[in-house]
Amino acid sequence: MPRRSRSQHLGVSASAGGAVACACAASATFLGGWLAGGAGIDVPWAPTWDLRLAFELDGLAALYGLLAAGIGVLVFVYASAYVPRHLADQGRSRREEARLHAAMVLFLVSMLGLTTAQDLILLFVFWDLTAVASWLLIGFDRRNRDARLSALMALLVTAISAVLMLIGILMLRVEYATTQLPELFAVARPSTTVSAAVGLIAVAALAKSAQVPFHFWLPRAMAAPTPVSAYLHSAAMVAAGVFLLSRIHPLIALDADLLDGLLVVGFASMAVGGVLALAADGLKRLLAYSTISQYGYVVTMLGVGGSSGAAAASFYVLAHALAKSALFMTAGTVTAATGAKSLRDTGGLARAMPLLAIASAAAVAAIAALPLTIGFFKDELFFKAALERGDVVAALAVAGAALTFAYMMRFWSGIFLGAPRAAPQPVERRLVWPVVLLAGLVLIGGIVVAPFAGLARDAAAATHAGAVKLDVAYHLDARAENLMALAAYTLGLLVLALRPVLEASLGLVERVGNRFGPERAYGVSLRGLNRISDRLHAVEVRDLRARVAAVIVPAAVLVAVGVAFTPTAGSYRIGNVLAADAPLVATLAVCALAAVAVTAPRRHLSLALTLSAVGFALATAYSLMDAPDVALVAVLIETIFALLFVGVFALLPGDVLRREAQLRVHRSRTVRDIVVATLSGVVTMLVVWAAFSRPQPDAAMAERHLELADDAHGKDVVTVILADFRGLDTLVEVTVVAVAMIGVSMLLALRARA
Amino acid sequence: MNLLFALVIGVLFGSGVFLLLKPDLFRVVAGLVLISNAANLTLMASGLTRGLAPIGRAAGDERVADPLVQAMTLTALVIGFAVTALLLGLSVSVYRSRHSVDLDELSRQQAADAVRREAREAPHDEEHELDESDEQRVAYHEAPT
C-alpha cells in the first residue's frame, strides 16, 4: 500500500527532523550561553534533603555540551541516510528508525543535563540516564544476539560502577552534609574519607570512559549501528567519564595518590588501546581501541593535574571528538558503499571516493597530531604538561603518540591506498558531507585556533578551579615540544614499518587479552550469578505453597523472637468488657467460629457460604462498634462476594470442583499446615494485642475531626474524611477499583475470543 | 476488649494462612479474603475512642467513636473487594487455559512444559544466552563481519 508507506515515511522524516532540530536548538543555546558568559538555574527539588535542581552553564558544561549537541546535529543528519539502509539490509521496517531517534534525543538531553548539573545526586541521575539510553542505542538491532549481549555488557559495566559512584557521593554527603559541588569544593579538606569517596567516583568515571581494566565493553559496543558509535563512542558517552573526572578534579587534586593512580590508568589505557588498535582488523574495532587509547591521554593529563594538565585535557577532548566522530562516520560510509567492514577487505578507495578520502585524511592527521590541523596543538599541550611532570612521563607520552601515529596511518592507508578490493556503490551525499564539515573544522582549527582555545580555556578553568593560561601557536624553533612531536612521527613510522614483523605477536596479544583479560572475569561472574539465580528459582518458585510457608514461618519466628525479647511487663492490657458490650462479644465469637469453620468444608459452595458468614458477622460487629458507614459497605460487599463466588463456581464444570473437593491431602501435610497456621495466628494475636495495648484512649482525635467536619459543612465525619480530607486518596482508590473491574471483565472475555 | 479483639484477629489470620497453604486455587483466594478481614478488623479495633456513631454530632461531644479508623477501614474494604474479584477472575482464566485449579497439577504441567521447551529451543534458548561457550566468545572476537 503506497499510501500507508508514504505516511510512514513522513512520520519517520518528521522524527528525524525533530531530532536534528533538538540538537540544533541545544547547540545554539549552549553556544549563546557560553558567549554570554554563562547562565544557571537553581530551583528546590527535595528541600527536606537539601537537594536542588541546580544547573550551571560554565566553561566545562559549554565544552562537553557543545560537543554533544554540535556533533549530534551532524550525526543525526548522517543517521537519516545511514539507518534506512541499515534497516533495509536487515529486512526491518523503516518505522523502527523513530525508536533510534527517540533514544538519541534522550541521550542528548541526559548528556546536556549531566554537563550542567551542579549537584552530585542530580549528576548521578543523568549519569544513569545516559547509561539507559546507550543500552537502547547499542542494542538497536535487537534481533541480533551479539548486539543484545553487547548492550547488556555496556549497561552492566557502567551501571554497576555507577553504584560505586553513588556510594562515594553519599560518603561525601555524610561527611560534609551537602552534595552541591561548589559548596563541596569550598569545604572539602584532604582526608581518608574524601579520598575513598572520590576514588569510588573516579572508578565509575574510568569505567564510563572505557579505561583499563574496564575497557572491554567498548569494542563489543561496536555492534551498534555506525551513527550510534560515531556519537556515543567519540563525543558523548565515553567523554562523560573524563567529563566527570574534570568536574570533580578539585576534589581529586586533594590527594596526590589519586592523581598518580589516574596517571597509571591513563598510560595503561594508552598502551593497551594503542597496541590492540595496531592489531585490530575491523574498521570500527580499530577506532574503538583508538578511543580507549585517546581517552587514556586525557586521563593521563588529568593525572598530571595543575593548570597545564587541565588545559591540555580539555583541548584534547575537543580536538579528539571532532576528528574521531568524522572517522567513525568514514568507516560507516565505506561499509555502506562497499559492504566491507575490515581493513582486510578494503583498499584503494581514494580514486573512487576522493572527497571522503581527503576529509578523513584531515581527521586522521588531526589524531596523529600533524601540523596544520587542530590535532597538532593537542599534542603540543600534552607534551608540555608531560614535561612538567618529569622525564619518565614525557618519554611515555612520546611512545604513546608514536603508537597513535602508527595505527592512524594504518587505518587511512588501509582503506584508501593500495590495490582496489571492491568496487564502491554510489552513496547519498548525507553520508559524506558531515565528514567533510568536521574535517573542515579540524583544518580551520589548525590555522585559526583562538576560538577553540577559548572554549578549552574556559573548560580548564572550571577543572582547575582557577584561571588557566592556554596559548597555542606554531613555533618554528627547536623547543622540546616540537622535538618530541618529531620523535613521535619518526617512531610511529618505524612501528608502521616493523608491523608486518610484529603481526603474529600482536595477534597473540589480542587473543591472550580476550581469553584471560577482565572480559573473562565479567563473563565468569555473570554466568555464576545466572546459575545462582536459576538455582534459587528452581528451589523457591516452583511450588507456591512452599513459598508461602517459606515467607510466613520465618516472619512469624522473627516476630515471635522480637516479642519474646522486648521487655513487656505490664504493657499488655486486657481491657474492660462492659455489660453493654455483650452483643459485640457474642458477634465476635460467631465470627471466630465461622472463620475456623471455613477451613473444614470440602464442597466449594459450603466454602463460599461459610466465608460469607464470616463477612456478615464482621459487618454486624462493625455496626455494634458504632460504624454504620463501614457496616453498610461491608454488607454490600459481602453480598456481592457471595454472588461472585457462586457465579465463578457456576462458570467451571462441576467435575473439576468435585475432583478438587475429593482430593485427599496427605496427613503429614495437614499437620504441617496446622502448625504453620497456628504459629502465624498466635504471633499475629500477640502483635495486635501489643499494638492495641500501647496508645491510651484519647478523645482528642475524634473531637478534632468533628470540628474539621463542621468547617467542611458535613454531618457525617467518615464521609467528610473520605470525600474531602483524603479526597485524592479516594479518587485513586476508585481508579484502582475501576482498573480491577476492567481486568476482571477482560479475563472473563478471554473465552469469547478463544 | 483488647485481648478479645486480638484473639479473634489471630483466629481469622490463622484460618486464612491454613487455607493459603491448600492446593485448591479457590481456597487460596478464600484464605486471602480471611486475612484481609483480619486486617480490616485490626483497623477498626485500633480506634482511640469508642462511643456514638460520628454522624451529626456537634463538636465537643466526648462520647464519639473515632471516625478516622472507620474511614480507613472503608477504603480497605473496597480495595480488598477489587483485589478478590481480580483473583477470582485470574483463577477462572487459569482454569480455562490449563483445565485445572489444582496448584500441584499446575506446577506439574509447568515443569513438563519447561522440559519440552528446553528440548525444542536448546540451540537458541533466550534465558541461557549468557551461557555461551568460550569458543563462541573467541569466534565473535575474530570475526566482526
Boltz contact constraints between the chains, C-beta under 6 A:
constraints:
  - contact:
      token1: [A, 282]
      token2: [B, 144]
      max_distance: 6.0
  - contact:
      token1: [A, 285]
      token2: [B, 144]
      max_distance: 6.0
  - contact:
      token1: [A, 341]
      token2: [B, 145]
      max_distance: 6.0
  - contact:
      token1: [A, 514]
      token2: [B, 141]
      max_distance: 6.0
  - contact:
      token1: [A, 526]
      token2: [B, 130]
      max_distance: 6.0
  - contact:
      token1: [A, 527]
      token2: [B, 130]
      max_distance: 6.0
  - contact:
      token1: [A, 530]
      token2: [B, 130]
      max_distance: 6.0
  - contact:
      token1: [A, 542]
      token2: [B, 107]
      max_distance: 6.0
  - contact:
      token1: [A, 543]
      token2: [B, 107]
      max_distance: 6.0
  - contact:
      token1: [A, 544]
      token2: [B, 103]
      max_distance: 6.0
  - contact:
      token1: [A, 545]
      token2: [B, 21]
      max_distance: 6.0
  - contact:
      token1: [A, 548]
      token2: [B, 20]
      max_distance: 6.0
  - contact:
      token1: [A, 573]
      token2: [B, 2]
      max_distance: 6.0
  - contact:
      token1: [A, 574]
      token2: [B, 3]
      max_distance: 6.0
  - contact:
      token1: [A, 575]
      token2: [B, 1]
      max_distance: 6.0
  - contact:
      token1: [A, 575]
      token2: [B, 2]
      max_distance: 6.0
  - contact:
      token1: [A, 577]
      token2: [B, 1]
      max_distance: 6.0
  - contact:
      token1: [A, 588]
      token2: [B, 8]
      max_distance: 6.0
  - contact:
      token1: [A, 591]
      token2: [B, 8]
      max_distance: 6.0
  - contact:
      token1: [A, 592]
      token2: [B, 8]
      max_distance: 6.0
  - contact:
      token1: [A, 592]
      token2: [B, 11]
      max_distance: 6.0
  - contact:
      token1: [A, 595]
      token2: [B, 11]
      max_distance: 6.0
  - contact:
      token1: [A, 595]
      token2: [B, 12]
      max_distance: 6.0
  - contact:
      token1: [A, 595]
      token2: [B, 15]
      max_distance: 6.0
  - contact:
      token1: [A, 596]
      token2: [B, 15]
      max_distance: 6.0
  - contact:
      token1: [A, 598]
      token2: [B, 15]
      max_distance: 6.0
  - contact:
      token1: [A, 599]
      token2: [B, 15]
      max_distance: 6.0
  - contact:
      token1: [A, 599]
      token2: [B, 18]
      max_distance: 6.0
  - contact:
      token1: [A, 607]
      token2: [B, 30]
      max_distance: 6.0
  - contact:
      token1: [A, 611]
      token2: [B, 30]
      max_distance: 6.0
  - contact:
      token1: [A, 618]
      token2: [B, 37]
      max_distance: 6.0
  - contact:
      token1: [A, 626]
      token2: [B, 52]
      max_distance: 6.0
  - contact:
      token1: [A, 626]
      token2: [B, 53]
      max_distance: 6.0
  - contact:
      token1: [A, 626]
      token2: [B, 65]
      max_distance: 6.0
  - contact:
      token1: [A, 627]
      token2: [B, 70]
      max_distance: 6.0
  - contact:
      token1: [A, 628]
      token2: [B, 53]
      max_distance: 6.0
  - contact:
      token1: [A, 630]
      token2: [B, 70]
      max_distance: 6.0
  - contact:
      token1: [A, 630]
      token2: [B, 73]
      max_distance: 6.0
  - contact:
      token1: [A, 630]
      token2: [B, 74]
      max_distance: 6.0
  - contact:
      token1: [A, 633]
      token2: [B, 74]
      max_distance: 6.0
  - contact:
      token1: [A, 633]
      token2: [B, 77]
      max_distance: 6.0
  - contact:
      token1: [A, 634]
      token2: [B, 77]
      max_distance: 6.0
  - contact:
      token1: [A, 637]
      token2: [B, 77]
      max_distance: 6.0
  - contact:
      token1: [A, 637]
      token2: [B, 81]
      max_distance: 6.0
  - contact:
      token1: [A, 648]
      token2: [B, 88]
      max_distance: 6.0
  - contact:
      token1: [A, 648]
      token2: [B, 92]
      max_distance: 6.0
  - contact:
      token1: [A, 651]
      token2: [B, 92]
      max_distance: 6.0
  - contact:
      token1: [A, 652]
      token2: [B, 95]
      max_distance: 6.0
  - contact:
      token1: [A, 660]
      token2: [B, 24]
      max_distance: 6.0
  - contact:
      token1: [A, 660]
      token2: [B, 102]
      max_distance: 6.0
  - contact:
      token1: [A, 673]
      token2: [B, 18]
      max_distance: 6.0
  - contact:
      token1: [A, 673]
      token2: [B, 21]
      max_distance: 6.0
  - contact:
      token1: [A, 677]
      token2: [B, 14]
      max_distance: 6.0
  - contact:
      token1: [A, 677]
      token2: [B, 17]
      max_distance: 6.0
  - contact:
      token1: [A, 677]
      token2: [B, 18]
      max_distance: 6.0
  - contact:
      token1: [A, 678]
      token2: [B, 14]
      max_distance: 6.0
  - contact:
      token1: [A, 680]
      token2: [B, 14]
      max_distance: 6.0
  - contact:
      token1: [A, 680]
      token2: [B, 17]
      max_distance: 6.0
  - contact:
      token1: [A, 681]
      token2: [B, 10]
      max_distance: 6.0
  - contact:
      token1: [A, 681]
      token2: [B, 13]
      max_distance: 6.0
  - contact:
      token1: [A, 681]
      token2: [B, 14]
      max_distance: 6.0
  - contact:
      token1: [A, 684]
      token2: [B, 10]
      max_distance: 6.0
  - contact:
      token1: [A, 684]
      token2: [B, 13]
      max_distance: 6.0
  - contact:
      token1: [A, 685]
      token2: [B, 6]
      max_distance: 6.0
  - contact:
      token1: [A, 685]
      token2: [B, 7]
      max_distance: 6.0
  - contact:
      token1: [A, 685]
      token2: [B, 10]
      max_distance: 6.0
  - contact:
      token1: [A, 688]
      token2: [B, 6]
      max_distance: 6.0
  - contact:
      token1: [A, 688]
      token2: [B, 9]
      max_distance: 6.0
  - contact:
      token1: [A, 688]
      token2: [B, 42]
      max_distance: 6.0
  - contact:
      token1: [A, 689]
      token2: [B, 6]
      max_distance: 6.0
  - contact:
      token1: [A, 692]
      token2: [B, 2]
      max_distance: 6.0
  - contact:
      token1: [A, 693]
      token2: [B, 2]
      max_distance: 6.0
  - contact:
      token1: [A, 697]
      token2: [B, 48]
      max_distance: 6.0
  - contact:
      token1: [A, 697]
      token2: [B, 49]
      max_distance: 6.0
  - contact:
      token1: [A, 698]
      token2: [B, 48]
      max_distance: 6.0
  - contact:
      token1: [A, 699]
      token2: [B, 49]
      max_distance: 6.0
  - contact:
      token1: [A, 699]
      token2: [B, 62]
      max_distance: 6.0
  - contact:
      token1: [A, 701]
      token2: [B, 48]
      max_distance: 6.0
  - contact:
      token1: [A, 701]
      token2: [B, 66]
      max_distance: 6.0
  - contact:
      token1: [A, 702]
      token2: [B, 49]
      max_distance: 6.0
  - contact:
      token1: [A, 702]
      token2: [B, 64]
      max_distance: 6.0
  - contact:
      token1: [A, 702]
      token2: [B, 66]
      max_distance: 6.0
  - contact:
      token1: [A, 705]
      token2: [B, 67]
      max_distance: 6.0
  - contact:
      token1: [A, 706]
      token2: [B, 57]
      max_distance: 6.0
  - contact:
      token1: [A, 706]
      token2: [B, 59]
      max_distance: 6.0
  - contact:
      token1: [A, 707]
      token2: [B, 59]
      max_distance: 6.0
  - contact:
      token1: [A, 710]
      token2: [B, 59]
      max_distance: 6.0
  - contact:
      token1: [A, 715]
      token2: [B, 56]
      max_distance: 6.0
  - contact:
      token1: [A, 716]
      token2: [B, 55]
      max_distance: 6.0
  - contact:
      token1: [A, 717]
      token2: [B, 54]
      max_distance: 6.0
  - contact:
      token1: [A, 717]
      token2: [B, 67]
      max_distance: 6.0
  - contact:
      token1: [A, 718]
      token2: [B, 67]
      max_distance: 6.0
  - contact:
      token1: [A, 718]
      token2: [B, 70]
      max_distance: 6.0
  - contact:
      token1: [A, 718]
      token2: [B, 71]
      max_distance: 6.0
  - contact:
      token1: [A, 721]
      token2: [B, 71]
      max_distance: 6.0
  - contact:
      token1: [A, 722]
      token2: [B, 71]
      max_distance: 6.0
  - contact:
      token1: [A, 733]
      token2: [B, 75]
      max_distance: 6.0
  - contact:
      token1: [A, 736]
      token2: [B, 82]
      max_distance: 6.0
  - contact:
      token1: [A, 737]
      token2: [B, 82]
      max_distance: 6.0
  - contact:
      token1: [A, 740]
      token2: [B, 82]
      max_distance: 6.0
  - contact:
      token1: [A, 740]
      token2: [B, 86]
      max_distance: 6.0
  - contact:
      token1: [A, 743]
      token2: [B, 86]
      max_distance: 6.0
  - contact:
      token1: [A, 744]
      token2: [B, 85]
      max_distance: 6.0
  - contact:
      token1: [A, 744]
      token2: [B, 86]
      max_distance: 6.0
  - contact:
      token1: [A, 744]
      token2: [B, 89]
      max_distance: 6.0
  - contact:
      token1: [A, 747]
      token2: [B, 89]
      max_distance: 6.0
  - contact:
      token1: [A, 747]
      token2: [B, 93]
      max_distance: 6.0
  - contact:
      token1: [A, 748]
      token2: [B, 89]
      max_distance: 6.0
  - contact:
      token1: [A, 750]
      token2: [B, 93]
      max_distance: 6.0
  - contact:
      token1: [A, 751]
      token2: [B, 96]
      max_distance: 6.0
